[in-house]
C-alpha cells in the first residue's frame, strides 16, 4: 500500500472530545440567524439535507443560495483547543506507518489545520483534501474520491481509507481501497477491518502483513 487516507473529525480524535458539538451549535446558529430559517424548522431541515446530500451545506446551497465559503468560515469558527490536546500516542502511531499519509475530510482546510495542530500531528501529513476538492461535493459522493486519487496519482488498490463513517467507506471499497472503520458503528461487508481507535492501526496493518494466510478482503475486528 502506498498511501493512507484519514478522515479527520471523530477519526483522528475520539468522538468523546465532542468537538463536533461546538460545530453543531454553529450550524444551527447559521441556519437561523444568517439564513433566516425559523428556529423550530432548523433540526428537521438539517436532518433532511444531511440525509439527502451528505452534508447540511449542500442543502443550504441548493435551496437557500448560501455562499459555501461564508458557511464554512462561520460554522468552523470554534475553539478547537478547548476540546483537543496533543496526543503523543497518536503521533507515535502515525510516525510508525511507512505509507504516505493524507487527510480526506468533508470539513474545510482551516478547521483541519487547527485540529492537526491541536493534536500535534500537522507535520506528519503530506496533503489535505477538504470539501473543496470536488466543488463542495462531500463524501460519500464518488466525485471527491476520484479527485483525491487523481491528485495523488494512485489507484484505489494502492490506498487504505480510515474512517468513522460506514457510508463513506462504501465508495472507497468500490474503488478498490482497503477499508478500515474506526469506532463502534455496525460495519458493512465492504469494511475490511474495524478498530476501536486509530492508534491501533499500526498493529492492525502489521497483523495483516504477518498473517499471510488470511483471505484478502476478509472482514476482521480489533483484537482478533
PLY file of the C-alpha trace (Angstrom):
ply
format ascii 1.0
element vertex 224
property float x
property float y
property float z
element edge 223
property int vertex1
property int vertex2
end_header
0.00 0.00 0.00
1.31 3.42 -0.99
-0.96 5.82 0.89
-3.34 6.00 3.86
-6.31 8.38 3.62
-7.51 9.51 7.03
-10.82 11.13 7.78
-10.48 13.96 10.30
-13.32 14.56 12.76
-14.14 11.69 15.14
-11.46 9.58 13.43
-8.11 11.11 14.34
-9.56 12.06 17.72
-12.22 10.42 19.87
-15.86 11.48 19.47
-15.87 11.78 23.26
-13.98 15.07 22.80
-17.28 16.41 21.42
-15.62 18.97 19.19
-18.43 18.36 16.73
-20.89 19.53 19.37
-19.43 23.03 19.05
-19.77 22.89 15.26
-23.36 21.65 15.55
-24.27 24.75 17.54
-22.67 26.97 14.91
-24.60 25.22 12.12
-27.89 25.76 13.92
-26.98 29.38 14.56
-26.06 29.94 10.90
-29.31 28.44 9.65
-31.41 30.56 11.99
-29.51 33.82 12.35
-27.87 34.13 8.92
-30.18 32.24 6.57
-33.34 33.18 8.46
-34.82 29.71 8.84
-37.33 29.61 11.74
-35.74 28.02 14.78
-38.44 25.35 15.01
-37.59 24.19 11.46
-33.83 24.03 11.82
-33.46 20.46 13.13
-35.90 19.00 10.61
-34.17 20.70 7.68
-30.72 19.72 8.92
-31.69 16.05 9.06
-33.34 16.24 5.63
-30.37 17.95 3.99
-27.86 15.63 5.64
-29.78 12.51 4.56
-30.30 13.80 1.03
-26.99 15.50 0.26
-24.45 14.10 2.73
-23.83 17.47 4.42
-26.11 20.28 5.55
-24.19 22.77 3.44
-25.27 21.21 0.15
-28.94 21.62 1.07
-28.37 25.24 2.05
-26.52 25.89 -1.22
-29.23 24.30 -3.34
-32.32 25.63 -1.57
-31.20 28.84 0.12
-28.42 30.10 -2.19
-25.91 30.07 0.64
-22.31 31.02 -0.16
-20.33 27.88 0.78
-17.26 29.84 1.83
-19.30 32.03 4.16
-20.88 28.92 5.65
-17.57 27.10 6.12
-15.95 30.07 7.84
-18.92 30.58 10.19
-19.58 27.01 11.31
-15.91 26.14 11.89
-15.22 29.24 13.97
-14.95 27.20 17.17
-12.36 26.88 19.94
-10.64 23.66 18.87
-8.05 23.89 21.64
-10.79 23.75 24.28
-11.64 20.18 23.25
-8.40 18.73 21.85
-4.86 18.38 23.13
-1.55 16.98 21.90
-1.79 13.20 21.62
1.70 11.61 21.85
0.31 8.10 21.31
-1.39 9.19 18.09
1.77 10.90 16.90
3.88 7.80 17.54
1.35 5.58 15.78
1.38 7.80 12.69
5.17 8.04 12.66
5.41 4.25 12.70
3.38 3.94 9.49
5.70 3.84 6.45
2.99 4.82 3.97
2.30 8.38 2.84
-0.46 9.92 4.95
-3.10 12.41 3.81
-6.30 13.81 5.28
-9.52 13.41 3.27
-12.35 15.27 5.01
-15.75 16.86 4.48
-14.52 19.71 6.64
-12.59 22.78 5.43
-8.83 23.29 5.32
-8.63 25.91 8.07
-10.52 23.67 10.51
-8.35 20.71 9.52
-5.17 22.69 10.15
-6.38 23.75 13.59
-7.29 20.18 14.55
-3.98 18.73 13.35
-2.03 21.42 15.19
-4.01 20.84 18.40
-3.29 17.10 18.19
0.40 17.74 17.50
0.48 15.83 14.18
0.24 18.51 11.49
3.74 17.82 10.17
3.00 14.14 9.56
0.50 14.58 6.72
1.67 15.21 3.17
-1.58 16.66 1.85
-5.06 17.71 2.97
-8.09 17.21 0.73
-11.08 19.10 2.06
-14.68 19.70 0.97
-13.42 21.86 -1.90
-11.64 19.01 -3.70
-14.72 18.27 -5.85
-16.54 21.62 -5.86
-18.08 21.12 -2.40
-19.40 17.63 -3.15
-18.92 15.62 0.06
-18.19 12.03 0.82
-19.89 9.62 0.20
-20.45 11.01 -3.32
-17.89 9.33 -5.57
-16.58 12.54 -7.18
-14.26 13.57 -4.33
-12.77 10.08 -4.16
-11.88 10.26 -7.85
-10.39 13.73 -7.44
-8.26 12.62 -4.50
-6.91 9.62 -6.40
-6.21 11.80 -9.44
-4.29 14.28 -7.30
-2.30 11.52 -5.65
-1.61 9.77 -8.95
-2.67 6.47 -7.38
-5.28 3.78 -7.93
-7.72 2.72 -5.24
-5.89 -0.58 -4.76
-2.82 1.37 -3.65
-4.68 3.10 -0.83
-6.10 2.43 2.62
-9.00 4.54 3.84
-9.58 5.09 7.57
-13.00 6.47 8.56
-15.54 6.61 11.36
-18.41 6.70 8.83
-19.56 3.38 7.38
-21.26 5.11 4.45
-18.05 6.89 3.48
-16.19 3.58 3.22
-18.52 2.07 0.62
-17.27 4.19 -2.34
-13.70 3.61 -1.16
-14.17 -0.16 -1.34
-15.90 0.15 -4.73
-12.74 1.87 -5.98
-10.55 -0.94 -4.67
-9.31 0.61 -1.42
-8.68 -1.32 1.76
-11.25 -0.01 4.24
-10.83 0.45 7.98
-13.66 1.59 10.23
-12.83 3.40 13.47
-15.41 3.28 16.25
-18.35 1.10 17.22
-20.68 1.61 14.23
-22.03 -1.56 12.65
-19.74 -2.37 9.70
-20.93 -3.39 6.26
-19.49 -6.26 4.24
-17.26 -3.73 2.48
-15.36 -2.94 5.70
-12.10 -4.91 5.84
-11.31 -4.22 9.48
-12.79 -2.39 12.46
-10.73 -0.71 15.19
-11.74 0.88 18.46
-9.39 3.81 17.87
-6.99 4.94 15.19
-3.86 4.34 17.31
-4.48 0.61 16.77
-3.81 0.97 13.04
-0.07 0.12 13.01
-0.68 -3.13 14.90
-3.60 -3.99 12.63
-1.55 -3.49 9.48
1.36 -5.44 10.94
-1.03 -8.26 11.78
-2.21 -8.34 8.17
1.37 -8.47 6.93
2.35 -11.32 9.23
-0.83 -13.35 8.81
-0.17 -14.16 5.18
-2.72 -16.94 5.22
-5.62 -14.51 5.79
-8.08 -14.35 2.94
-7.67 -11.00 1.18
-10.51 -8.62 1.99
-11.93 -10.77 4.81
-13.56 -8.53 7.43
-11.89 -8.55 10.82
-12.19 -6.69 14.10
-9.70 -5.25 16.53
-8.25 -7.83 18.89
-8.77 -10.74 16.50
0 1
1 2
2 3
3 4
4 5
5 6
6 7
7 8
8 9
9 10
10 11
11 12
12 13
13 14
14 15
15 16
16 17
17 18
18 19
19 20
20 21
21 22
22 23
23 24
24 25
25 26
26 27
27 28
28 29
29 30
30 31
31 32
32 33
33 34
34 35
35 36
36 37
37 38
38 39
39 40
40 41
41 42
42 43
43 44
44 45
45 46
46 47
47 48
48 49
49 50
50 51
51 52
52 53
53 54
54 55
55 56
56 57
57 58
58 59
59 60
60 61
61 62
62 63
63 64
64 65
65 66
66 67
67 68
68 69
69 70
70 71
71 72
72 73
73 74
74 75
75 76
76 77
77 78
78 79
79 80
80 81
81 82
82 83
83 84
84 85
85 86
86 87
87 88
88 89
89 90
90 91
91 92
92 93
93 94
94 95
95 96
96 97
97 98
98 99
99 100
100 101
101 102
102 103
103 104
104 105
105 106
106 107
107 108
108 109
109 110
110 111
111 112
112 113
113 114
114 115
115 116
116 117
117 118
118 119
119 120
120 121
121 122
122 123
123 124
124 125
125 126
126 127
127 128
128 129
129 130
130 131
131 132
132 133
133 134
134 135
135 136
136 137
137 138
138 139
139 140
140 141
141 142
142 143
143 144
144 145
145 146
146 147
147 148
148 149
149 150
150 151
151 152
152 153
153 154
154 155
155 156
156 157
157 158
158 159
159 160
160 161
161 162
162 163
163 164
164 165
165 166
166 167
167 168
168 169
169 170
170 171
171 172
172 173
173 174
174 175
175 176
176 177
177 178
178 179
179 180
180 181
181 182
182 183
183 184
184 185
185 186
186 187
187 188
188 189
189 190
190 191
191 192
192 193
193 194
194 195
195 196
196 197
197 198
198 199
199 200
200 201
201 202
202 203
203 204
204 205
205 206
206 207
207 208
208 209
209 210
210 211
211 212
212 213
213 214
214 215
215 216
216 217
217 218
218 219
219 220
220 221
221 222
222 223
